[in-house]
Amino acid sequence: MAALDQRIALVTGGSRGLGRAVALELARRGAWVAINYRRREREARETLAQLRAEGGQGAAYRADVTDPDQVRRMFETVFDRHRRLDILVNNAGIIRDAYFLLMSARDWRDVLEVDLNGPFHCSKEAVRIMAGRGGGVIVNIGSGLVAQPGQVNHSAAKAGMAGFSRALAREVAPRGIRVMHVAPGFFKTEMSETLSRDSIEASYQLTPLERWGLPEELAALVAFLASDDARCFSGQSIAIDGGRSAVEAEFGL
């Protein structure tokens, strides 16, 4: 297991789902973890309690990632406590699905605010700190590389995150900062439990491995990318989707 001893990490949207799994995994590997949340304080406290019960260290911080002032205060609080930040995981995201002609301007705007502008605000604060402390790692959690009907807003935001990650990686490399984009496919989370059995079975047919990913599998990938074992990784978009993106690429979809 790649060690993250003495690293300081911040995970946005860390109260549940993939964010919770990432926060717990980083802590298991030795990092002190700031768990960011916006509204789900109870879940954030539960994540923090589990982290500490496993011997990890961290704290929970409320901040809306779409608000630059709240983001700045959160990063300042972490920096004042530790005088550094080594790892940022931009995981916070929302879904407002609707077919294009039925999609409201608000649903379009809200998704881009959280899924794309949020990583912009958080990464800017992280780079300010990392650039003055010898480097760091930013991992942006997107979504699968395959576009879905009814998710024009989500697909636009996540495609934007991929380009954002590549461009930022080139810009901050001289400062010792690495930036990666992770694109998960179907994963078992609280959100996926709302899908019908037929929908889940249909997704298996689209996935060569015929299974969904587990949150801890994505968390292990993020922990690896954040470690020194991945010090030659930067600017990549890495799909973790059971092979689905390879199938789509083969058929030109």
Buried (B, 14 or more C-beta within 10 A) or exposed (E): EBEBEEBBBBBBBBBBBBBBBBBBBBBBBBBBBBBBBBEBEEBBBBBBEBBEEEEBEBBBBBBBBBBBEBBBBBBEBBBEEBEBBBBBBBBBBBBBBBEEEEBEEEBBEBBBBBBBBBBBBBBBBBBBBBBEBEBBBBBBBBBBBBBEEBBBBBBBBBBBBBEBBBEBBEEBBEBBBBBBBBBBBBBBBEEBEEEEEEEBEEBEEBBEEEEBBEBBBBBBBBBBBBBEEBEEBBBBBBBBBBBBBEBBEEEEE
